[in-house]
Amino acid sequence: MRCSASTSCPVFRNLDKRHIVSCLSFLLLITSATGQAQQDEYSFEIEEYVPKPFKLIGYVEAKPEYARANQEGALYQLQFYGLPPQDYIERFTGTLELDGRFHKDMFSAKFLTHSEVVWDYLGEEIDHELFEGYFSLQPNPGLTLDAGKKTMRWGKGYAWNPVAFVERAKDAGDPDLSREGYWIVAADWIRSFSGALQTLAFTPLILPVRDDINSEFGKPGNNNLAGKLYLLYKDTDIDFMFLSDGSRSPRVGMDFSRNIAPNFEIHGELAFIKDVTHLTLTPECRVGTPRVEDEISYLLGTRYRTDNNVTLIWEYYYNGLGNRVEDQQQFYRCVHRAWEEQDDNLIAQLPVGKDIDKGPFSKPNPMRKYMNFRVWWTEPRNLLYLTPGLQVLFNLDDDSFSVSPDLSYIGFEKWNIRLRATVPFGDPLTEWGEKPNDYKLELRVRYYF
């Protein structure tokens, strides 16, 4: 049963931003006192080590979320336009992911399904998606042919990937989440050498776009050609990528990754994109004449792990596809005007679309200059199975940011429990100042099988 916003969670009603970190610190003490490490039991059965042709794994997850609404935020006003006002926003999501793999001789197949049911202020919504489903043929160890729906993972960045030309965007706040792929035909050709060039691999692919196939990728009626060339040269991973002109404008890119010390890695990405279309809004809040410009996007980052298992990630991201400050601020002004005047025509003419999270001005990280800082400490002070962490996402264009402390516990076999808070900070007309909530708390309980 879903609780109403007026009756549930009274303990959170008086929370403000100062209390969020204190709450997580208190939970850390409670969780660490729940018991000692569980003893694993091991057995050896020879049948367990015989490869099976088919394997099915997955997880089920329950994720309740609770947020205090920011009714002055443009994204709140978009989300709740024409609906009763909400002081608190509640959501519960149940998720099931199934990952099936079959392998026999030179033939293999894989599928990944994602099903979820959401209960929130709009009621109940059920969604089933095929994230991946493809066949592979490997006539020899150096050649693999793939056909079907597959997620390509291009780029070395953790929060963003400017060279991910044939992928859906990551969630910078939770980049490890599964993502839906595209229907493709691809090949992987790989060779190994004994010199400075240790490995060479080439991955060409064709991504067709029709009204009913990969329609989200761009203009229909194109068979888009893309490819990636990989080199392992003197212990440095290097990739070169391209996407031909078609459903999207043409682009080329490269990335690299190298360990310059046993616990210190650097990585970077660079992309050049032709004919990028930037939308603008007029003072009357109509879509103006777009700017079409060639752009670059790039990312530079580091990852460092200390001797006591503290991992730190830092990344700088310049997004040439993003909006300029003045264009983004004009969008926020137009949303506020439509909200204050309750002007249905004005709200309808804004470039938002059916999914607010995919609009050019309302999607996550819609601007140009960002920084990501993330740190986590595995089993601090010998607190077994606990991992506290912190992420800061900073918009360097408007000086707004979000702070997200989290706490994970894996002390129960096959279970993962994570509590996470997200607190945005920003002035009006800034990205995080216009978010739909003052803070958000979420609990994720996941069981793997």
C-alpha positions as CSV (number, residue, x, y, z in Angstrom):
1,M,0.0,0.0,0.0
2,R,1.4,3.4,-0.9
3,C,1.3,6.1,1.8
4,S,-0.1,9.5,1.1
5,A,2.2,12.6,1.2
6,S,0.1,14.0,4.1
7,T,0.4,11.1,6.5
8,S,3.7,9.2,5.9
9,C,7.2,9.7,7.0
10,P,6.6,12.4,9.6
11,V,10.1,12.1,11.0
12,F,11.4,13.7,7.8
13,R,9.1,16.7,7.8
14,N,11.4,19.0,9.8
15,L,14.7,17.9,8.1
16,D,16.8,20.5,6.4
17,K,20.0,20.2,4.4
18,R,22.1,20.4,7.6
19,H,20.6,17.1,8.9
20,I,21.2,14.8,5.9
21,V,24.8,13.9,6.6
22,S,24.1,13.5,10.3
23,C,21.3,11.0,9.6
24,L,23.6,8.9,7.4
25,S,26.3,9.0,10.1
26,F,23.8,7.8,12.6
27,L,22.7,5.0,10.3
28,L,26.4,4.0,9.9
29,L,26.6,3.5,13.7
30,I,23.4,1.5,13.8
31,T,24.3,-0.8,10.9
32,S,27.8,-1.4,12.2
33,A,26.4,-2.6,15.5
34,T,24.0,-5.2,14.0
35,G,26.5,-8.1,14.3
36,Q,29.8,-9.6,13.4
37,A,30.9,-10.9,10.0
38,Q,29.0,-13.8,8.8
39,Q,31.0,-17.0,8.3
40,D,30.9,-18.3,4.7
41,E,30.6,-22.0,4.2
42,Y,32.6,-23.6,1.4
43,S,32.2,-26.9,-0.4
44,F,33.8,-28.5,-3.4
45,E,31.7,-30.3,-5.9
46,I,33.3,-31.2,-9.3
47,E,29.9,-30.7,-11.0
48,E,29.9,-27.0,-10.0
49,Y,33.0,-26.4,-12.2
50,V,31.7,-28.1,-15.4
51,P,30.6,-25.3,-17.8
52,K,26.9,-25.2,-18.4
53,P,25.6,-24.0,-21.8
54,F,23.0,-21.8,-20.3
55,K,23.3,-19.4,-17.3
56,L,20.6,-17.1,-15.8
57,I,21.4,-14.5,-13.2
58,G,19.7,-11.3,-12.2
59,Y,18.3,-9.3,-9.3
60,V,15.1,-8.0,-7.7
61,E,15.1,-4.6,-6.1
62,A,12.9,-2.4,-4.0
63,K,13.6,1.3,-3.9
64,P,11.5,3.7,-1.9
65,E,12.3,7.4,-2.4
66,Y,11.2,10.4,-0.4
67,A,11.8,14.1,-1.2
68,R,10.8,17.5,0.1
69,A,9.5,19.5,-2.9
70,N,11.0,22.7,-4.1
71,Q,7.9,24.4,-5.4
72,E,10.0,27.3,-6.7
73,G,12.0,25.1,-9.0
74,A,11.4,25.1,-12.7
75,L,11.6,21.4,-12.9
76,Y,9.0,21.0,-10.2
77,Q,6.7,23.4,-12.0
78,L,7.1,21.4,-15.2
79,Q,6.5,18.1,-13.4
80,F,3.4,19.3,-11.5
81,Y,1.9,21.7,-14.0
82,G,-1.9,21.2,-13.9
83,L,-1.6,18.9,-10.9
84,P,-2.3,19.4,-7.2
85,P,0.7,20.9,-5.4
86,Q,2.9,18.5,-3.5
87,D,4.9,19.4,-0.3
88,Y,6.6,16.0,-0.4
89,I,7.2,13.7,-3.3
90,E,7.1,10.0,-2.7
91,R,7.9,7.1,-5.1
92,F,8.4,3.4,-4.8
93,T,10.0,1.4,-7.6
94,G,10.2,-2.4,-7.9
95,T,12.7,-3.7,-10.4
96,L,13.5,-7.1,-11.9
97,E,16.5,-7.7,-14.2
98,L,17.2,-11.0,-15.9
99,D,20.5,-11.7,-17.6
100,G,20.6,-14.9,-19.6
101,R,23.6,-16.3,-21.5
102,F,23.9,-19.3,-23.8
103,H,27.2,-20.6,-25.1
104,K,28.0,-23.7,-27.2
105,D,30.9,-24.2,-29.5
106,M,31.3,-21.0,-31.6
107,F,27.7,-19.9,-31.0
108,S,26.5,-17.7,-28.1
109,A,23.5,-15.6,-27.2
110,K,22.6,-13.1,-24.5
111,F,19.5,-11.3,-23.3
112,L,19.0,-8.7,-20.6
113,T,15.5,-7.7,-19.6
114,H,14.5,-4.8,-17.4
115,S,11.0,-4.7,-15.8
116,E,9.9,-2.2,-13.2
117,V,6.7,-1.0,-11.6
118,V,6.5,2.5,-10.1
119,W,4.0,3.8,-7.6
120,D,4.0,7.6,-7.2
121,Y,1.7,10.7,-7.3
122,L,0.5,9.7,-10.8
123,G,-0.6,6.2,-9.6
124,E,0.9,2.9,-10.9
125,E,3.1,2.5,-14.0
126,I,4.5,-0.8,-15.3
127,D,7.3,-1.0,-17.9
128,H,9.0,-3.9,-19.5
129,E,12.1,-3.4,-21.7
130,L,14.5,-5.6,-23.6
131,F,17.9,-3.9,-22.8
132,E,19.9,-6.4,-24.8
133,G,19.2,-9.4,-27.0
134,Y,21.8,-10.5,-29.5
135,F,23.5,-13.5,-31.1
136,S,27.2,-14.0,-31.5
137,L,29.2,-16.2,-33.8
138,Q,33.0,-16.7,-33.1
139,P,34.5,-18.8,-35.9
140,N,38.0,-18.2,-34.3
141,P,39.4,-16.5,-31.2
142,G,40.2,-13.4,-33.1
143,L,36.9,-12.7,-34.7
144,T,33.3,-12.3,-33.3
145,L,30.2,-11.4,-35.2
146,D,27.2,-9.9,-33.3
147,A,23.6,-9.2,-34.4
148,G,20.8,-7.9,-32.3
149,K,20.2,-5.4,-29.5
150,K,23.4,-4.6,-27.7
151,T,24.8,-2.0,-25.4
152,M,28.2,-0.7,-26.6
153,R,30.4,0.8,-23.9
154,W,32.8,3.3,-25.4
155,G,34.9,5.7,-23.4
156,K,37.0,5.7,-20.2
157,G,35.0,8.3,-18.1
158,Y,33.1,7.3,-15.0
159,A,30.3,9.9,-14.9
160,W,30.2,11.0,-18.6
161,N,31.5,9.7,-22.0
162,P,31.7,12.3,-24.8
163,V,32.9,9.6,-27.2
164,A,29.9,7.2,-26.6
165,F,28.6,7.9,-30.1
166,V,26.2,4.9,-30.2
167,E,25.0,4.7,-26.6
168,R,22.4,6.2,-24.4
169,A,23.6,8.6,-21.8
170,K,24.7,7.5,-18.4
171,D,23.1,8.7,-15.2
172,A,26.1,10.7,-13.8
173,G,24.8,10.2,-10.2
174,D,24.5,6.4,-10.7
175,P,26.7,5.5,-13.7
176,D,26.8,1.7,-13.0
177,L,23.1,1.2,-13.8
178,S,22.2,-1.0,-16.8
179,R,21.3,0.9,-19.9
180,E,19.2,-0.1,-23.0
181,G,21.2,-0.8,-26.1
182,Y,20.5,-0.3,-29.8
183,W,19.8,-2.8,-32.6
184,I,23.1,-3.3,-34.5
185,V,25.1,-5.6,-36.6
186,A,28.8,-5.6,-35.5
187,A,32.1,-7.4,-35.6
188,D,35.1,-7.6,-33.3
189,W,38.5,-8.4,-34.9
190,I,41.5,-8.7,-32.5
191,R,45.2,-9.5,-32.8
192,S,48.0,-9.7,-30.2
193,F,51.7,-8.8,-30.7
194,S,54.9,-9.1,-28.8
195,G,56.3,-5.6,-29.3
196,A,55.4,-2.2,-28.0
197,L,52.0,-2.6,-29.7
198,Q,50.6,-5.5,-27.6
199,T,47.0,-5.6,-28.9
200,L,45.1,-4.3,-31.9
201,A,41.3,-4.6,-32.2
202,F,38.7,-3.1,-34.6
203,T,34.9,-3.0,-34.1
204,P,32.9,-1.8,-37.0
205,L,29.1,-1.7,-36.7
206,I,25.9,-0.7,-38.6
207,L,23.1,0.9,-36.7
208,P,19.9,1.2,-38.7
209,V,17.2,3.8,-37.9
210,R,13.6,3.4,-39.0
211,D,10.3,4.5,-37.5
212,D,10.1,1.2,-35.6
213,I,13.9,0.4,-35.1
214,N,16.2,2.6,-33.0
215,S,13.8,5.5,-33.6
216,E,15.2,7.4,-30.5
217,F,18.7,7.5,-32.1
218,G,17.8,10.3,-34.6
219,K,16.5,10.9,-38.1
220,P,14.9,7.7,-39.6
221,G,15.9,6.2,-43.0
222,N,19.6,5.9,-42.3
223,N,22.0,3.0,-41.9
224,N,24.6,4.6,-39.6
225,L,28.1,3.3,-39.8
226,A,30.3,3.6,-36.7
227,G,33.6,2.0,-35.6
228,K,36.2,1.8,-32.9
229,L,39.9,1.0,-33.2
230,Y,41.6,-0.1,-30.0
231,L,45.3,-0.2,-29.3
232,L,47.2,-1.4,-26.2
233,Y,50.5,0.4,-26.7
234,K,53.2,0.4,-24.1
235,D,50.6,-0.3,-21.3
236,T,48.3,2.5,-22.5
237,D,44.8,1.8,-23.6
238,I,43.9,4.0,-26.6
239,D,40.7,4.1,-28.7
240,F,39.8,5.9,-31.9
241,M,36.0,6.2,-32.8
242,F,33.9,7.6,-35.5
243,L,30.2,7.9,-36.5
244,S,29.2,8.6,-40.1
245,D,26.8,11.3,-41.2
246,G,23.2,10.1,-41.1
247,S,20.7,10.1,-38.3
248,R,23.1,12.3,-36.3
249,S,25.8,14.6,-37.5
250,P,29.2,13.0,-38.1
251,R,31.7,12.9,-35.3
252,V,35.2,11.4,-34.5
253,G,36.9,10.9,-31.2
254,M,39.6,9.2,-29.1
255,D,40.2,8.2,-25.5
256,F,43.0,6.9,-23.4
257,S,43.6,5.3,-20.0
258,R,46.9,4.6,-18.3
259,N,48.2,3.6,-14.8
260,I,51.1,5.9,-14.0
261,A,51.5,4.2,-10.6
262,P,50.1,1.0,-9.1
263,N,47.1,2.8,-7.5
264,F,46.9,5.9,-9.7
265,E,45.2,6.0,-13.1
266,I,44.5,8.8,-15.5
267,H,42.0,8.8,-18.4
268,G,40.6,11.2,-21.0
269,E,38.3,11.5,-23.9
270,L,38.0,13.9,-26.8
271,A,35.3,14.2,-29.4
272,F,34.8,16.5,-32.5
273,I,31.1,16.8,-33.6
274,K,30.0,18.6,-36.8
275,D,26.9,20.6,-37.2
276,V,25.6,20.6,-33.7
277,T,22.1,22.2,-33.4
278,H,21.6,24.4,-30.3
279,L,18.0,25.4,-29.6
280,T,17.2,29.0,-28.4
281,L,14.2,30.6,-26.9
282,T,13.0,34.1,-27.8
283,P,11.9,36.7,-25.2
284,E,8.3,35.5,-26.0
285,C,9.3,32.0,-25.0
286,R,9.0,30.6,-28.5
287,V,11.7,28.4,-30.1
288,G,14.0,30.8,-31.9
289,T,16.4,30.3,-34.8
290,P,18.8,27.5,-33.8
291,R,22.5,27.9,-33.9
292,V,24.4,25.3,-35.9
293,E,28.1,25.0,-35.0
294,D,30.9,22.5,-35.0
295,E,31.8,21.6,-31.4
296,I,34.2,19.7,-29.3
297,S,33.6,17.7,-26.1
298,Y,36.3,16.4,-23.8
299,L,36.9,14.8,-20.4
300,L,39.9,14.5,-18.2
301,G,40.0,12.4,-15.0
302,T,41.9,10.5,-12.4
303,R,41.3,7.6,-10.1
304,Y,43.4,7.0,-7.0
305,R,43.2,4.3,-4.3
306,T,45.0,4.7,-1.0
307,D,46.7,1.9,1.0
308,N,43.7,1.8,3.4
309,N,41.1,1.3,0.6
310,V,39.9,4.8,0.0
311,T,39.1,5.3,-3.7
312,L,38.9,8.9,-5.1
313,I,37.7,9.8,-8.6
314,W,37.9,13.3,-10.1
315,E,36.7,14.3,-13.6
316,Y,36.4,17.5,-15.5
317,Y,33.9,17.5,-18.4
318,Y,33.4,20.0,-21.2
319,N,30.1,19.3,-23.0
320,G,30.1,20.9,-26.4
321,L,26.5,19.6,-27.0
322,G,25.3,21.5,-24.0
323,N,23.4,24.8,-23.6
324,R,24.9,28.2,-23.0
325,V,24.1,29.8,-19.6
326,E,21.9,32.5,-21.1
327,D,19.8,30.0,-23.1
328,Q,19.4,27.7,-20.1
329,Q,18.3,30.7,-17.9
330,Q,15.8,31.8,-20.5
331,F,14.2,28.4,-20.4
332,Y,13.9,28.6,-16.6
333,R,12.3,32.1,-16.9
334,C,9.8,30.8,-19.4
335,V,8.8,27.9,-17.2
336,H,8.3,30.3,-14.2
337,R,6.2,32.6,-16.4
338,A,4.0,29.8,-17.6
339,W,3.5,28.6,-14.0
340,E,2.7,32.0,-12.6
341,E,0.2,32.8,-15.4
342,Q,-1.0,29.3,-15.7
343,D,-0.7,29.7,-19.4
344,D,-1.4,26.4,-21.2
345,N,-0.3,27.6,-24.6
346,L,3.0,28.9,-23.3
347,I,3.8,25.7,-21.5
348,A,2.9,23.7,-24.6
349,Q,5.3,25.6,-26.8
350,L,8.3,24.9,-24.7
351,P,10.7,22.3,-26.0
352,V,10.2,19.6,-23.4
353,G,8.4,16.7,-24.9
354,K,6.7,13.7,-23.3
355,D,9.7,12.8,-21.2
356,I,10.9,15.7,-19.2
357,D,14.2,14.0,-18.4
358,K,15.0,13.9,-22.2
359,G,14.2,17.5,-23.1
360,P,17.1,19.7,-24.4
361,F,16.8,22.0,-21.4
362,S,15.3,19.7,-18.8
363,K,17.5,16.7,-19.1
364,P,20.2,16.0,-16.5
365,N,23.4,18.1,-16.9
366,P,22.2,20.2,-19.8
367,M,25.0,22.7,-19.8
368,R,28.7,22.8,-20.7
369,K,31.2,22.7,-17.9
370,Y,31.0,20.1,-15.1
371,M,33.1,18.5,-12.4
372,N,32.6,15.1,-10.8
373,F,34.2,14.2,-7.5
374,R,33.5,10.8,-5.9
375,V,35.1,9.1,-2.9
376,W,34.3,5.8,-1.1
377,W,36.0,3.9,1.7
378,T,35.7,0.2,1.7
379,E,35.3,-1.3,5.2
380,P,36.6,1.8,7.2
381,R,38.2,1.0,10.5
382,N,37.5,-2.7,10.0
383,L,33.8,-2.2,9.9
384,L,33.2,-5.3,7.8
385,Y,30.9,-5.1,4.7
386,L,30.3,-1.3,5.0
387,T,31.2,1.2,2.4
388,P,30.4,4.9,3.0
389,G,30.8,7.3,0.1
390,L,30.3,10.8,-1.2
391,Q,29.7,12.3,-4.6
392,V,29.7,16.0,-5.6
393,L,28.5,17.0,-9.1
394,F,29.4,20.7,-9.8
395,N,28.1,22.9,-12.6
396,L,31.0,25.2,-13.3
397,D,28.9,27.4,-15.6
398,D,26.5,28.6,-12.9
399,D,28.2,27.5,-9.6
400,S,25.4,25.2,-8.5
401,F,26.1,21.6,-7.3
402,S,24.7,18.6,-5.6
403,V,26.1,16.6,-2.6
404,S,25.2,12.9,-2.4
405,P,26.4,10.9,0.7
406,D,25.7,7.2,0.6
407,L,26.2,4.1,2.7
408,S,26.3,0.5,1.4
409,Y,26.1,-2.8,3.3
410,I,26.8,-6.2,1.8
411,G,27.0,-8.3,5.0
412,F,24.1,-10.6,4.0
413,E,24.8,-13.2,1.3
414,K,23.4,-12.1,-2.1
415,W,22.0,-8.9,-0.7
416,N,23.1,-5.2,-1.3
417,I,21.6,-2.4,0.8
418,R,22.3,1.2,0.0
419,L,21.0,4.4,1.6
420,R,21.7,7.6,-0.4
421,A,20.8,11.2,0.0
422,T,21.0,13.9,-2.7
423,V,21.0,17.6,-1.6
424,P,21.1,20.3,-4.4
425,F,22.6,23.7,-3.8
426,G,22.1,26.7,-6.1
427,D,20.6,30.1,-6.7
428,P,17.5,30.7,-8.8
429,L,18.0,30.2,-12.5
430,T,20.8,27.6,-11.9
431,E,20.7,23.9,-12.7
432,W,20.6,22.6,-9.1
433,G,18.7,25.6,-7.8
434,E,15.8,24.7,-10.2
435,K,15.6,21.0,-9.3
436,P,12.2,19.7,-8.2
437,N,13.3,18.9,-4.6
438,D,15.1,20.5,-1.6
439,Y,16.6,17.1,-0.8
440,K,15.9,13.4,-1.7
441,L,16.4,10.2,0.3
442,E,16.4,6.8,-1.3
443,L,16.9,3.3,0.0
444,R,17.9,0.5,-2.4
445,V,17.5,-3.1,-1.3
446,R,18.7,-5.5,-4.0
447,Y,18.8,-9.3,-4.0
448,Y,21.0,-11.1,-6.5
449,F,20.3,-14.7,-7.8
